[in-house]
């Protein structure tokens, strides 16, 4: 009788969620950044087959990607190309063996390349790792000549693989992180429980620390700042507007913002206040088209001979009115002397 009870206890422990979880491979963050501060999820895995999109939280923060109308990874964006040049490390999410490497493709917006140049090379520079439980992780769009691992090399969790870049089929610098098993794409948030419910699955692939660091955000004001002239989106995305001070005779004081995943019905407001709290300029844009990325700016031209010296404050705000209404905002400061 005691032996039967012991046997039953062993079976229970082996089949219980806690025991199963202990033997399950868990993934850490695949790049060296602070989510929400120095990196942002721009797109999640698309869980809806065919046309139309659905992310793991029953939202639409993803897109239909060729050839089968499905975005297959989680996109971790960095602020701009200045961060790419500075270097943001991509790291192994779990221990495993490197089974593929590419490192020679240039860092460029794919729209500037001849048609067909990226056929079968959409990932750009990248690394593929096979893990002990047959899970495969793939790391795409790495910076040219940054990959530091070789095919056949065993790597530990957190091992640097390369740097975030702009290679392959991409328009903005980011890491496309893809997970698959037996040629099936897996979402690290939902795990095997695809769309059983809205939100993370019963057994997500992320470990607890990564999951806690990655709360669901359907949009992000990921880049913003001041400029002493009418700011261009391509210059902002290059990281050119990083001044901390403006001279009092600068011609313009401008505020700009880059936002992921704006939706029809959103309202984006930019506002600048002066050293005494006075309103310098404010503008609200009513969004009429859903877009993966949208750039906004306001620019005030100097009226007198100089600007009032002091600290100027800017706020970029996005109000989502459809569905569950929410407000997202970031603040910036510039000193005029």
Backbone torsions as a table, in degrees:
resi	resn	phi	psi	omega
1	UNK	NA	-43.6	178.2
2	UNK	-63.1	-40.2	178.6
3	UNK	-61.8	-40.1	-179.6
4	UNK	-65.5	-40.5	178.8
5	UNK	-65.2	-40.1	178.4
6	UNK	-62.9	-43.6	179.7
7	UNK	-62.1	-42.4	-179.7
8	UNK	-64.4	-38.1	179.3
9	UNK	-65.6	-41.4	178.4
10	UNK	-62.0	-45.5	179.3
11	UNK	-61.1	-41.9	-180.0
12	UNK	-61.4	-44.2	-179.2
13	UNK	-65.8	-37.7	-179.8
14	UNK	-67.5	-32.4	-175.5
15	UNK	-96.2	-11.4	-177.2
16	UNK	-71.2	151.7	180.0
17	UNK	-57.2	-38.4	-178.3
18	UNK	-63.3	-44.5	-179.7
19	UNK	-67.1	-40.8	179.9
20	UNK	-64.2	-36.0	-177.7
21	UNK	-66.4	-34.3	-178.4
22	UNK	-63.1	-32.8	-178.8
23	UNK	-93.3	3.0	-175.8
24	UNK	-90.1	135.2	176.8
25	UNK	-68.5	128.5	178.9
26	UNK	-116.3	144.1	-174.5
27	UNK	-102.9	136.3	172.4
28	UNK	-93.2	174.7	177.0
29	UNK	-58.7	135.7	-175.5
30	UNK	-91.3	13.7	174.3
31	UNK	-154.5	158.6	-175.2
32	UNK	-89.9	89.9	-178.0
33	UNK	-155.9	173.0	175.6
34	UNK	-111.1	106.3	-178.1
35	UNK	-56.5	133.5	-179.0
36	UNK	86.8	-8.8	-179.9
37	UNK	-125.9	-46.6	178.5
38	UNK	-122.2	-4.4	171.8
39	UNK	-150.1	156.8	-175.3
40	UNK	-144.8	143.0	173.9
41	UNK	-78.9	116.4	179.8
42	UNK	-88.7	-34.1	-178.9
43	UNK	-146.7	141.4	174.5
44	UNK	-100.5	175.9	174.6
45	UNK	-66.3	136.7	175.4
46	UNK	-85.3	115.8	-176.7
47	UNK	-96.3	2.1	-179.8
48	UNK	-100.1	119.2	178.9
49	UNK	-64.6	145.5	175.9
50	UNK	70.9	-155.8	-177.3
51	UNK	-65.6	148.7	-177.8
52	UNK	92.2	157.3	-174.2
53	UNK	-130.0	155.5	178.0
54	UNK	-159.4	119.4	175.9
55	UNK	-91.4	178.2	-171.3
56	UNK	-66.4	-17.3	-179.1
57	UNK	-101.0	19.9	-177.6
58	UNK	64.9	23.7	175.7
59	UNK	-103.2	-167.5	-175.5
60	UNK	-126.8	29.4	-179.8
61	UNK	-83.9	61.9	178.7
62	UNK	-163.4	-170.0	-179.1
63	UNK	-157.8	163.0	175.3
64	UNK	-80.0	119.5	-178.6
65	UNK	-114.2	141.6	176.2
66	UNK	-68.0	156.8	4.8
67	UNK	-92.1	-9.4	-173.4
68	UNK	-117.5	28.2	175.0
69	UNK	55.8	47.1	179.1
70	UNK	-152.3	123.7	172.2
71	UNK	-80.8	123.9	-165.9
72	UNK	-102.4	4.2	-177.6
73	UNK	-139.4	-178.2	174.1
74	UNK	-106.6	123.5	-176.2
75	UNK	-96.6	116.8	176.0
76	UNK	-101.2	106.9	-178.5
77	UNK	-89.2	146.8	169.4
78	UNK	-105.8	170.5	-167.3
79	UNK	-62.5	-49.7	-174.2
80	UNK	-166.6	-177.0	-178.0
81	UNK	-70.4	-21.7	174.5
82	UNK	-62.6	-37.6	177.0
83	UNK	-68.0	-36.1	176.8
84	UNK	-62.1	-45.6	180.0
85	UNK	-65.9	-34.8	178.4
86	UNK	-69.5	-38.0	176.0
87	UNK	107.8	115.2	173.9
88	UNK	-119.7	114.6	-172.4
89	UNK	-71.9	134.8	169.3
90	UNK	-95.6	134.0	-173.0
91	UNK	-128.0	154.1	178.5
92	UNK	-66.4	128.1	-178.3
93	UNK	-75.7	-17.7	-180.0
94	UNK	-162.1	161.7	178.6
95	UNK	-68.0	148.7	179.1
96	UNK	176.7	-168.5	-178.4
97	UNK	-116.3	131.3	178.2
98	UNK	-68.8	124.9	-178.8
99	UNK	-116.9	-0.2	177.8
100	UNK	-166.5	142.5	-179.4
101	UNK	-145.4	139.4	167.1
102	UNK	-139.4	139.9	-171.9
103	UNK	-146.2	9.6	-169.2
104	UNK	-110.5	0.1	-174.7
105	UNK	-84.8	146.1	-175.3
106	UNK	-75.1	156.5	177.7
107	UNK	-93.1	105.6	-175.7
108	UNK	-160.4	147.5	172.9
109	UNK	-57.6	122.8	-172.4
110	UNK	-61.6	-20.4	-178.8
111	UNK	-67.7	-16.4	178.8
112	UNK	-88.6	-3.9	-177.2
113	UNK	-92.6	151.6	176.3
114	UNK	-60.2	146.9	179.4
115	UNK	-60.6	134.0	179.7
116	UNK	93.6	-10.9	-177.4
117	UNK	-62.5	-28.3	-175.5
118	UNK	-102.6	12.1	179.6
119	UNK	-56.2	124.1	-179.0
120	UNK	64.9	12.7	177.4
121	UNK	-132.3	28.7	-176.2
122	UNK	-60.4	-28.7	179.9
123	UNK	-68.2	-20.3	-174.9
124	UNK	68.7	-147.8	174.6
125	UNK	-70.7	133.2	-175.0
126	UNK	-163.0	176.1	179.5
127	UNK	-137.4	138.7	172.3
128	UNK	-117.8	135.7	-178.4
129	UNK	-127.9	131.8	175.0
130	UNK	-100.7	130.7	-176.3
131	UNK	-103.3	170.0	-171.5
132	UNK	-63.4	-24.5	-179.3
133	UNK	-99.8	22.5	178.8
134	UNK	74.6	3.6	173.8
135	UNK	-72.0	142.4	177.0
136	UNK	-121.5	131.7	172.9
137	UNK	-113.5	144.5	-178.3
138	UNK	-129.0	139.6	-174.2
139	UNK	-124.9	112.3	-170.5
140	UNK	-115.5	162.9	175.3
141	UNK	68.8	33.3	-179.4
142	UNK	-72.9	158.7	-179.8
143	UNK	-69.4	140.4	-179.2
144	UNK	-57.5	136.1	178.2
145	UNK	62.5	24.7	179.8
146	UNK	-105.2	-15.1	-176.0
147	UNK	-68.7	129.8	-174.1
148	UNK	-120.7	14.0	176.4
149	UNK	-117.2	161.2	-177.7
150	UNK	-120.4	154.4	176.6
151	UNK	-60.6	134.1	-178.0
152	UNK	93.1	-11.4	-179.0
153	UNK	-77.2	135.0	173.0
154	UNK	-87.8	130.7	-177.0
155	UNK	-120.9	148.7	176.6
156	UNK	-91.3	165.4	175.5
157	UNK	-59.6	132.1	-179.4
158	UNK	85.2	-1.0	179.0
159	UNK	-64.7	126.9	175.4
160	UNK	-61.2	134.5	-179.3
161	UNK	-108.9	-34.7	-176.0
162	UNK	176.0	-157.0	-178.1
163	UNK	-126.6	149.3	174.3
164	UNK	-60.0	138.8	-178.8
165	UNK	-143.8	-154.7	-177.1
166	UNK	-138.1	38.3	-178.8
167	UNK	-96.4	156.9	178.5
168	UNK	82.3	-157.4	-175.4
169	UNK	-86.2	81.5	178.6
170	UNK	-149.3	154.5	178.8
171	UNK	-112.4	-7.5	-179.2
172	UNK	-145.2	152.1	-175.9
173	UNK	-70.4	123.8	179.7
174	UNK	-165.9	166.5	170.9
175	UNK	-102.7	122.0	170.1
176	UNK	-91.2	113.8	-176.8
177	UNK	-108.8	118.3	-173.1
178	UNK	-122.0	139.7	-179.1
179	UNK	-125.2	134.8	178.8
180	UNK	-147.4	159.0	175.6
181	UNK	-148.5	126.4	-177.2
182	UNK	53.4	42.6	178.0
183	UNK	66.8	11.7	176.2
184	UNK	-102.6	131.0	178.3
185	UNK	-74.2	134.4	177.1
186	UNK	-118.0	140.7	173.5
187	UNK	-91.0	122.3	-177.3
188	UNK	-65.0	-16.3	177.3
189	UNK	-82.8	-43.2	-177.5
190	UNK	-91.6	-20.0	-177.7
191	UNK	64.0	-134.9	178.9
192	UNK	-82.6	-11.2	-176.0
193	UNK	-90.0	58.9	-176.4
194	UNK	-65.2	113.9	172.5
195	UNK	60.8	28.0	168.6
196	UNK	-67.4	-31.2	178.1
197	UNK	-156.2	168.6	174.7
198	UNK	-81.8	125.7	-179.0
199	UNK	116.2	179.7	-179.0
200	UNK	-57.5	148.1	179.3
201	UNK	-75.1	177.0	178.6
202	UNK	-62.1	-34.1	-180.0
203	UNK	-132.4	75.2	176.8
204	UNK	-64.0	157.0	-179.8
205	UNK	-80.2	-25.7	176.1
206	UNK	-64.4	148.8	170.9
207	UNK	-77.4	173.9	-173.6
208	UNK	-62.6	-39.1	-178.5
209	UNK	-66.4	-43.9	179.1
210	UNK	-64.7	-43.1	-179.1
211	UNK	-63.0	-39.3	178.7
212	UNK	-66.9	-31.2	-178.8
213	UNK	-81.4	-9.2	-173.5
214	UNK	-123.1	58.4	175.4
215	UNK	-62.2	150.2	-177.2
216	UNK	-64.3	126.7	175.1
217	UNK	-131.9	114.9	-176.5
218	UNK	-76.9	-10.9	178.8
219	UNK	-153.1	166.7	179.7
220	UNK	-156.3	129.1	167.8
221	UNK	-86.2	88.6	-165.7
222	UNK	-91.0	-13.0	-177.5
223	UNK	-151.2	130.0	178.4
224	UNK	-160.5	163.6	179.2
225	UNK	172.2	-177.7	176.4
226	UNK	-99.1	157.4	175.0
227	UNK	-143.0	148.5	-179.2
228	UNK	-89.5	14.8	-177.9
229	UNK	-153.8	175.6	175.6
230	UNK	-66.2	114.7	-169.3
231	UNK	-84.0	134.9	177.0
232	UNK	-94.8	144.2	-178.3
233	UNK	-62.3	-39.2	-177.9
234	UNK	-66.6	-32.4	178.2
235	UNK	-74.2	-39.1	176.6
236	UNK	-61.4	-40.6	-177.9
237	UNK	-74.8	-17.1	172.5
238	UNK	-81.7	-15.9	-179.1
239	UNK	87.6	29.2	-175.1
240	UNK	-83.7	-21.9	-176.1
241	UNK	-97.6	81.6	-177.8
242	UNK	-124.4	17.2	-177.8
243	UNK	-65.0	146.6	175.3
244	UNK	-101.5	-17.5	-178.3
245	UNK	-140.3	146.9	172.9
246	UNK	-119.3	145.9	172.2
247	UNK	-71.5	156.0	-177.1
248	UNK	-66.2	-20.7	-179.2
249	UNK	-98.7	13.3	176.7
250	UNK	-59.3	144.1	-173.0
251	UNK	-72.3	-37.8	-177.8
252	UNK	-127.8	154.0	160.6
253	UNK	-121.7	117.2	-174.8
254	UNK	-124.3	149.5	175.1
255	UNK	-124.4	136.1	-179.0
256	UNK	-135.5	161.2	179.2
257	UNK	-152.8	142.4	174.6
258	UNK	-114.9	130.0	-172.2
259	UNK	-130.7	134.3	173.8
260	UNK	-86.7	143.8	168.3
261	UNK	55.2	64.9	170.1
262	UNK	-86.1	149.6	-176.9
263	UNK	-123.7	153.8	172.9
264	UNK	-54.8	125.6	-178.0
265	UNK	104.5	-16.8	176.8
266	UNK	-67.6	159.4	171.9
267	UNK	-127.3	126.4	179.1
268	UNK	-112.3	124.1	-177.7
269	UNK	-120.3	132.4	173.0
270	UNK	-116.8	135.5	-177.7
271	UNK	-143.0	139.3	176.2
272	UNK	-121.4	131.4	173.6
273	UNK	-118.8	149.1	-176.2
274	UNK	-87.8	-175.3	-175.2
275	UNK	-60.7	-26.6	-179.7
276	UNK	-101.2	13.0	-179.7
277	UNK	84.8	5.5	-179.8
278	UNK	-75.3	146.5	179.5
279	UNK	-76.7	121.1	177.9
280	UNK	-88.6	-45.2	180.0
281	UNK	-166.7	146.1	176.7
282	UNK	-151.0	140.7	178.9
283	UNK	-148.5	135.9	176.0
284	UNK	-111.8	128.7	177.4
285	UNK	-105.5	122.9	175.5
286	UNK	-90.5	117.2	-174.4
287	UNK	-77.7	128.2	-178.7
288	UNK	-116.3	3.1	-177.8
289	UNK	-144.9	128.5	175.8
290	UNK	-70.8	128.4	-178.3
291	UNK	-140.5	149.8	179.4
292	UNK	-69.9	-30.2	-179.3
293	UNK	-153.1	137.5	-177.9
294	UNK	-141.4	136.2	-178.3
295	UNK	-110.4	136.0	178.6
296	UNK	-130.6	153.8	171.3
297	UNK	-155.6	157.9	166.7
298	UNK	-130.6	149.1	-178.9
299	UNK	-142.7	126.1	177.8
300	UNK	-107.0	124.0	178.4
301	UNK	-83.8	142.1	-179.0
302	UNK	-62.0	130.5	179.4
303	UNK	-85.5	-46.0	-177.3
304	UNK	-99.9	-157.4	-177.7
305	UNK	-76.9	-31.5	178.8
306	UNK	-144.5	163.0	171.7
307	UNK	-83.4	151.6	172.8
308	UNK	-63.8	126.2	-179.0
309	UNK	-69.1	154.3	179.0
310	UNK	135.9	-165.8	-177.1
311	UNK	-96.4	126.1	175.1
312	UNK	-103.4	136.1	-177.0
313	UNK	-115.3	141.1	178.8
314	UNK	-126.6	146.7	175.4
315	UNK	-132.5	131.0	171.4
316	UNK	-110.8	126.8	-174.0
317	UNK	-134.2	135.7	173.6
318	UNK	-118.7	125.8	177.0
319	UNK	-110.3	119.9	177.1
320	UNK	-97.7	116.2	-174.1
321	UNK	-100.2	-23.4	-179.8
322	UNK	-82.2	149.3	179.9
323	UNK	68.2	-124.9	178.6
324	UNK	-90.2	102.1	-174.8
325	UNK	-58.8	132.7	178.9
326	UNK	-146.2	161.1	179.5
327	UNK	-127.7	135.0	179.0
328	UNK	-125.5	137.8	-178.2
329	UNK	-151.1	154.4	171.7
330	UNK	-136.6	154.4	-177.9
331	UNK	-126.5	146.1	179.3
332	UNK	-134.4	159.0	175.8
333	UNK	-134.1	149.6	172.8
334	UNK	-139.5	140.8	178.7
335	UNK	-99.7	128.4	176.4
336	UNK	-107.4	124.6	-178.3
337	UNK	-135.7	NA	NA
